[in-house]
């Protein structure tokens, strides 16, 4: 099992949103690099890093913080938010990001996803499937796409995508029970190689996801609010 702590950035600060609402933002007085190095010391291998301003507007708006992190940690970094084309994918990989997450452009410009896979390999590309009431959300979760999650997964697999990340927007940042059944369904569609996020806020939740053969789990707010002890979680 891979437990992947999340760091969401706005203006270089570590924040969490409630259900993806930019007006419902909690800012944590935590240095991102410092906490990443702490996590590495207890056995974390990968970090989920999100440029929230980039997700909303396109491009990377927290470059200084992202570069500071990639320059000063050996952990695997998967980065989402504002990756819209091969150029931005290449820029992030050259900066030291191991895996880039395409979200909006997987729907609006899938050729850029395909080109990125051709250039850097499928191991470097994740497609983010952000879902609210079983509808795909784009542009920082501010717009609803007409494509279903199932169709998006199918289309992406056809162009060579092998890694998907599913976020339940309605559960994200709520510290409520995840939609376990739907996560399991999407994981199966993705070929049992999915990363899941949204509402995971207890050790029991992690145990249930393990039973569902979900091996890659992103947790964020539950760590900062003290609801998940990461050291204990890594021992499950």
C-alpha positions as CSV (number, residue, x, y, z in Angstrom):
1,X,0.0,0.0,0.0
2,X,1.2,3.5,-0.9
3,X,0.0,6.2,1.5
4,X,0.5,9.5,-0.3
5,X,0.2,12.7,1.8
6,X,-1.2,15.7,0.0
7,X,0.2,19.3,-0.1
8,X,-2.1,21.9,-1.8
9,X,-0.5,25.2,-2.5
10,X,-1.9,28.7,-2.8
11,X,0.6,31.6,-2.8
12,X,3.2,29.2,-1.6
13,X,1.2,28.3,1.5
14,X,-0.1,24.9,2.5
15,X,-3.9,25.0,2.4
16,X,-6.9,22.7,2.2
17,X,-10.2,23.5,0.5
18,X,-13.6,22.2,1.5
19,X,-15.2,20.3,-1.4
20,X,-12.9,22.2,-3.7
21,X,-14.4,25.6,-2.8
22,X,-11.7,28.3,-3.1
23,X,-13.7,30.5,-0.8
24,X,-13.6,27.8,2.0
25,X,-9.9,27.6,2.5
26,X,-8.0,26.6,5.6
27,X,-4.4,27.9,5.7
28,X,-2.0,25.8,7.8
29,X,1.1,27.4,9.4
30,X,3.3,24.6,8.1
31,X,6.4,24.8,6.0
32,X,5.8,22.4,3.0
33,X,9.4,21.3,2.6
34,X,9.8,20.9,6.4
35,X,6.8,18.6,6.7
36,X,7.8,16.6,3.5
37,X,11.2,15.9,5.1
38,X,9.5,14.8,8.3
39,X,7.3,12.4,6.4
40,X,10.3,11.0,4.5
41,X,11.8,10.3,7.9
42,X,8.9,8.0,8.9
43,X,8.8,6.1,5.6
44,X,6.6,8.1,3.2
45,X,7.8,7.5,-0.4
46,X,5.6,9.8,-2.5
47,X,4.0,13.2,-2.2
48,X,0.9,14.5,-3.9
49,X,1.6,18.1,-4.7
50,X,-1.1,20.4,-6.1
51,X,-0.8,24.0,-7.5
52,X,-4.4,25.1,-6.8
53,X,-4.0,28.4,-8.6
54,X,-2.6,26.5,-11.6
55,X,-5.6,24.2,-11.6
56,X,-7.9,27.1,-11.8
57,X,-6.0,29.3,-14.2
58,X,-3.6,27.0,-16.1
59,X,0.2,27.0,-15.8
60,X,2.1,26.8,-12.5
61,X,1.6,29.7,-10.1
62,X,3.7,28.3,-7.2
63,X,6.9,27.6,-9.1
64,X,9.2,28.9,-6.4
65,X,7.8,26.6,-3.8
66,X,7.6,23.6,-6.2
67,X,11.2,24.1,-7.2
68,X,12.3,24.4,-3.5
69,X,10.6,21.1,-2.8
70,X,12.0,19.2,-5.8
71,X,15.5,20.5,-5.2
72,X,15.5,19.5,-1.5
73,X,13.8,16.1,-1.3
74,X,14.4,12.7,-2.6
75,X,10.8,11.6,-2.3
76,X,8.8,10.9,-5.5
77,X,6.6,13.9,-6.3
78,X,3.4,13.7,-8.3
79,X,2.2,17.1,-9.3
80,X,-1.2,18.3,-10.4
81,X,-2.6,21.7,-11.2
82,X,-2.2,23.6,-14.4
83,X,-0.6,20.9,-16.5
84,X,-2.2,21.6,-19.8
85,X,0.3,20.5,-22.5
86,X,3.5,18.8,-23.3
87,X,5.5,21.9,-22.7
88,X,4.3,22.3,-19.1
89,X,4.7,18.5,-18.6
90,X,8.3,18.7,-19.8
91,X,9.1,21.8,-17.6
92,X,7.9,20.0,-14.4
93,X,9.7,16.8,-15.2
94,X,13.0,18.7,-15.8
95,X,12.4,20.4,-12.5
96,X,12.4,17.0,-10.8
97,X,8.8,16.1,-10.7
98,X,8.4,12.3,-11.2
99,X,4.8,12.1,-12.3
100,X,2.6,14.9,-13.8
101,X,-1.2,14.8,-13.5
102,X,-3.3,15.9,-16.4
103,X,-6.9,16.9,-15.5
104,X,-8.6,19.5,-17.5
105,X,-6.6,18.9,-20.7
106,X,-7.4,15.2,-20.6
107,X,-10.8,16.3,-21.8
108,X,-10.1,19.6,-23.6
109,X,-6.9,18.6,-25.3
110,X,-6.1,14.9,-25.1
111,X,-3.5,15.0,-27.8
112,X,-1.2,16.8,-25.3
113,X,-1.6,13.8,-22.9
114,X,-0.8,11.4,-25.7
115,X,2.3,13.5,-26.8
116,X,3.5,13.5,-23.2
117,X,3.2,9.8,-22.9
118,X,5.1,9.4,-26.2
119,X,7.9,11.7,-24.9
120,X,8.2,10.6,-21.3
121,X,6.5,7.3,-21.0
122,X,3.3,6.2,-19.4
123,X,5.0,5.9,-16.0
124,X,5.4,9.7,-15.9
125,X,1.8,10.5,-16.7
126,X,-1.3,10.3,-14.4
127,X,-4.8,11.4,-15.5
128,X,-6.9,13.0,-12.8
129,X,-10.5,12.1,-12.8
130,X,-12.2,14.6,-10.4
131,X,-15.8,13.5,-9.8
132,X,-18.8,15.2,-8.2
133,X,-22.1,13.3,-8.2
134,X,-20.5,11.1,-10.8
135,X,-19.8,14.0,-13.2
136,X,-16.2,15.0,-14.1
137,X,-15.1,18.4,-12.9
138,X,-12.5,20.5,-14.6
139,X,-10.7,23.9,-14.3
140,X,-10.0,23.6,-10.6
141,X,-13.4,21.9,-10.0
142,X,-15.2,25.0,-11.1
143,X,-16.8,23.6,-14.2
144,X,-18.6,20.3,-15.1
145,X,-17.5,18.4,-18.2
146,X,-20.0,16.5,-20.4
147,X,-17.9,13.4,-20.4
148,X,-18.6,10.7,-17.8
149,X,-15.8,9.3,-15.7
150,X,-16.2,5.9,-17.4
151,X,-15.9,7.4,-20.9
152,X,-12.9,9.5,-19.8
153,X,-11.1,6.4,-18.5
154,X,-11.9,4.4,-21.7
155,X,-10.7,7.3,-23.9
156,X,-7.5,7.7,-21.9
157,X,-6.7,4.0,-21.9
158,X,-6.9,4.0,-25.7
159,X,-4.1,6.6,-25.9
160,X,-1.9,4.7,-23.5
161,X,-2.7,6.1,-20.1
162,X,-2.0,3.5,-17.4
163,X,-2.3,5.6,-14.2
164,X,-5.4,7.4,-12.9
165,X,-6.2,9.4,-9.8
166,X,-9.8,9.6,-8.7
167,X,-10.9,12.4,-6.3
168,X,-14.4,12.5,-4.9
169,X,-14.9,16.3,-4.9
170,X,-18.0,16.1,-2.8
171,X,-16.0,14.3,-0.1
172,X,-12.7,16.1,-0.4
173,X,-11.7,18.1,2.7
174,X,-14.9,17.1,4.6
175,X,-13.3,14.4,6.9
176,X,-16.5,12.3,6.1
177,X,-16.8,8.7,5.0
178,X,-15.5,8.1,1.5
179,X,-17.8,6.7,-1.2
180,X,-16.1,3.3,-1.0
181,X,-18.3,1.5,-3.5
182,X,-17.7,4.1,-6.2
183,X,-13.9,4.2,-5.5
184,X,-13.9,0.4,-5.9
185,X,-15.8,0.6,-9.2
186,X,-13.4,3.2,-10.7
187,X,-10.4,1.4,-9.5
188,X,-11.6,-1.7,-11.3
189,X,-12.2,0.3,-14.5
190,X,-8.7,1.7,-14.3
191,X,-7.2,-1.8,-14.1
192,X,-6.6,-1.9,-10.3
193,X,-3.9,0.8,-10.6
194,X,-5.7,3.8,-9.3
195,X,-4.9,6.5,-6.8
196,X,-7.9,7.5,-4.7
197,X,-8.7,10.6,-2.6
198,X,-11.6,12.3,-0.9
199,X,-13.0,11.9,2.6
200,X,-10.3,9.4,3.8
201,X,-10.0,10.4,7.4
202,X,-9.4,7.4,9.7
203,X,-7.3,4.3,9.9
204,X,-10.5,2.3,9.4
205,X,-11.1,4.0,6.1
206,X,-7.6,2.9,5.0
207,X,-8.3,-0.6,6.1
208,X,-11.5,-0.8,4.0
209,X,-9.8,0.6,0.9
210,X,-7.1,-2.1,1.3
211,X,-9.7,-4.8,1.4
212,X,-11.1,-3.3,-1.8
213,X,-7.6,-3.8,-3.3
214,X,-6.9,-0.1,-3.6
215,X,-3.2,0.3,-3.1
216,X,-2.7,4.0,-3.6
217,X,-4.4,6.4,-1.2
218,X,-4.0,10.2,-0.9
219,X,-4.7,11.8,2.5
220,X,-4.5,15.4,3.3
221,X,-6.7,17.3,5.8
222,X,-7.0,14.2,8.1
223,X,-3.2,14.5,8.7
224,X,-3.3,18.2,9.5
225,X,-6.3,17.9,11.7
226,X,-4.8,15.0,13.7
227,X,-7.4,12.4,12.6
228,X,-4.8,10.1,11.0
229,X,-1.5,9.3,12.7
230,X,0.7,8.9,9.7
231,X,3.2,6.7,11.5
232,X,0.5,4.3,12.5
233,X,-1.1,4.4,9.1
234,X,2.1,3.4,7.4
235,X,2.2,0.3,9.5
236,X,-1.1,-1.0,8.3
